[in-house]
Structure formats: structure tokens, C-alpha cells
């Protein structure tokens, strides 16, 4: 599983381009971090919501692909609660909440270096069984 998860993370071109780092993962869990740089800022000089979404989505993808079968995102949504600013370290922590059949629910919390919640993301995964 280690090689498969690391390969999946390393082949995610967007998340690599953004400069994110896979901090940790285990079965149904993942933690990914990103330091907010100039390239991540939008017109208000805060971290672009798309960057925060991508970080949360990457943690979701890793967490739901730590099991026996590969999975894809079926549905997701995000609530932005606080701005990320230049120099912040944002960390997305994904946790499995429930499963039924081939679907799973994951909650991803994005926090800054002060443990303040920046965003809450919920994703539903779908196992690919071949």
C-alpha cells in the first residue's frame, strides 16, 4: 500500500505544482500540508479558495485510497471559515466517518499553524471494483 499511495500522491501534478507535502497516512486517514506562498494568493492577497479546495481534495483522495480497492470522489463540498494568508502552513486532515456498500464518507478539516479551522470539506467516495 505504501508504494501505491506515495505513487498516487507523487503523480498528482496539480498538488505537486502547488508544493504540498504528504505528512502522514494510514488506513482511511491522511494528512497533507502546504505553505502559502505568493503563487497561492488571489486578488484580496489571501490564499485562493481553489488552493484550499485542492489541498482538502488531495487528502480526501489519499485517505479513501488506503484500502483494498481504489476509489474516486463521488461528491464533495467545502465551507470556508477563515482566510489563509501569506506564510501560513495549511494542513488538511482527512478522516473516514462512515461506509455503506461501495460508498464512504470522509471529513477533511483544513487548519493553519495556529490550529485555527480554515475550511471544512466533506467528500463521498465510491470504490472501483473490477
Number of C-alpha atoms within 10 A of each C-alpha: 12 10 8 13 19 13 11 15 20 14 11 11 11 14 20 12 8 17 14 21 17 20 13 13 19 16 15 19 22 26 25 24 22 23 20 23 16 13 11 21 17 13 7 9 13 17 23 18 18 11 20 25 19 16 27 30 23 25 30 33 25 28 26 30 24 20 15 11 13 17 22 15 17 13 11 15 11 18 13 15 12 14 18 27 20 16 13 17 17 28 28 32 26 29 22 20 12 11 13 8 7 12 17 20 21 24 22 27 22 28 21 21 12 9 10 13 19 19 23 19 22 22 22 22 24 20 19 11 9 5
